[in-house]
Amino acid sequence: MARLGHPAGEKGIAEGCRSFGSLQIIATNSSLSPEQVVADAPETQVFGWQLYVQLNRKSSEEMLARINRLGRIKFIVLTLDAPVSGKREDDERLNIQFHSTGSVSTQLFAGTDPFLTWTETLEWLSEHTTMPIVLKGVQTHEDALMAAQHAPFVKAIVLSNHGGRSLDTAPPAVHTLLEIRKYCPRVFDKLEVWVDGGIRRGTDAVKAMCLGAKGVGIGRPALWGLAAGGVEGVERTLQILSDEMKTCMRLLGAKTVEDLGPHLVNTSRLQRDIYGGMEYLDAGSSVIVKGKL
Ligand SMILES: Cc1cc2nc3c(=O)[nH]c(=O)nc-3n(C[C@H](O)[C@H](O)[C@H](O)COP(=O)(O)O)c2cc1C
């Protein structure tokens, strides 16, 4: 949807990411085709492709075949946290003015398969790609553990509440990060844990990395940069975040990311807020915990 902000769209984001070595995940709902986004990118630039599985599986299979053929995408990101549209009030208001049927988000999610399962969907995916799989939208430590049981096919998880756009009062990624640390830290040994949502400062990124995140994602900041200044705006966004991260690490006395660790963050206020109920970690348990509000 990036062209809503600037005509350069997702290709502009790709150009902006280039000199920072930032990964870019191209969305199913991207306003440019994956072929257009990667067109001028050097071989070294890394892209993932985000998948909303469609009820019409044939169309998802055709899209995966196209991504495989493209040869420039290095991993597939399966989004789990938006099987249906959330209640997007701005969209609903816009609908009154511009559309007669269904809000923008209702229309965007029409056709998305809301019935994904750990067994059927991952097996289906393995039949259509050999690329590493990243599961995006994990919001409980139980789901993180389930994902770890599917490593190494599942290479990473993104702790995310879809930028707070799917379900209000859903926990922020840092809660889930702390939940994993508390209840099932072995997850960190099995797969990479990435986080997104509300990363606005270099300090946000550094704190997440101190607590075990291997990667940190941004959604809106990249779009704001793009909308304000095209490719240069995206570069400026990444430069600010990069400078802030360096300053933060210098002031913490950390020379490399390997020096970052939980000893550098005071989480005591947050510990009060994270889930403190039953663990539900028994693999044979019939309780499947999808979310905790
Ligand atoms: C305009 C917009 C469109 C988005 N579209 C998708 C999408 O198609 N697929 C997806 O997995 N996440 C989507 N997201 C969520 C982002 O991938 C990401 O999880 C979120 O924006 C991170 O929070 P932040 O915006 O606070 O950085 C979208 C977010 C925004 C703001």
PDBQT file of the ligand as one rigid body, heavy atoms in Angstrom, charges set to zero:
ROOT
HETATM    1  C1  LIG A 301      -0.460   0.697   6.394  1.00  0.00    +0.000 C 
HETATM    2  C2  LIG A 301      -0.029  -0.623   6.983  1.00  0.00    +0.000 A 
HETATM    3  C3  LIG A 301      -0.214  -1.776   6.233  1.00  0.00    +0.000 A 
HETATM    4  C4  LIG A 301       0.178  -3.008   6.754  1.00  0.00    +0.000 A 
HETATM    5  N1  LIG A 301       0.012  -4.129   5.991  1.00  0.00    +0.000 NA
HETATM    6  C5  LIG A 301       0.443  -5.318   6.455  1.00  0.00    +0.000 A 
HETATM    7  C6  LIG A 301       0.333  -6.479   5.647  1.00  0.00    +0.000 A 
HETATM    8  O1  LIG A 301      -0.164  -6.433   4.525  1.00  0.00    +0.000 OA
HETATM    9  N2  LIG A 301       0.800  -7.640   6.153  1.00  0.00    +0.000 N 
HETATM   10  C7  LIG A 301       1.347  -7.727   7.411  1.00  0.00    +0.000 A 
HETATM   11  O2  LIG A 301       1.772  -8.814   7.823  1.00  0.00    +0.000 OA
HETATM   12  N3  LIG A 301       1.463  -6.633   8.199  1.00  0.00    +0.000 NA
HETATM   13  C8  LIG A 301       1.021  -5.451   7.746  1.00  0.00    +0.000 A 
HETATM   14  N4  LIG A 301       1.131  -4.334   8.549  1.00  0.00    +0.000 N 
HETATM   15  C9  LIG A 301       1.726  -4.458   9.893  1.00  0.00    +0.000 C 
HETATM   16  C10 LIG A 301       3.227  -4.246   9.791  1.00  0.00    +0.000 C 
HETATM   17  O3  LIG A 301       3.829  -5.287   9.060  1.00  0.00    +0.000 OA
HETATM   18  C11 LIG A 301       3.899  -4.205  11.163  1.00  0.00    +0.000 C 
HETATM   19  O4  LIG A 301       3.598  -5.388  11.892  1.00  0.00    +0.000 OA
HETATM   20  C12 LIG A 301       3.500  -2.998  11.990  1.00  0.00    +0.000 C 
HETATM   21  O5  LIG A 301       3.259  -1.874  11.172  1.00  0.00    +0.000 OA
HETATM   22  C13 LIG A 301       4.602  -2.674  12.986  1.00  0.00    +0.000 C 
HETATM   23  O6  LIG A 301       4.221  -1.607  13.814  1.00  0.00    +0.000 OA
HETATM   24  P1  LIG A 301       4.713  -0.092  13.590  1.00  0.00    +0.000 P 
HETATM   25  O7  LIG A 301       3.912   0.424  12.435  1.00  0.00    +0.000 OA
HETATM   26  O8  LIG A 301       4.349   0.528  14.889  1.00  0.00    +0.000 OA
HETATM   27  O9  LIG A 301       6.187  -0.113  13.312  1.00  0.00    +0.000 OA
HETATM   28  C14 LIG A 301       0.751  -3.089   8.047  1.00  0.00    +0.000 A 
HETATM   29  C15 LIG A 301       0.944  -1.918   8.787  1.00  0.00    +0.000 A 
HETATM   30  C16 LIG A 301       0.564  -0.698   8.272  1.00  0.00    +0.000 A 
HETATM   31  C17 LIG A 301       0.783   0.545   9.098  1.00  0.00    +0.000 C 
ENDROOT
TORSDOF 0
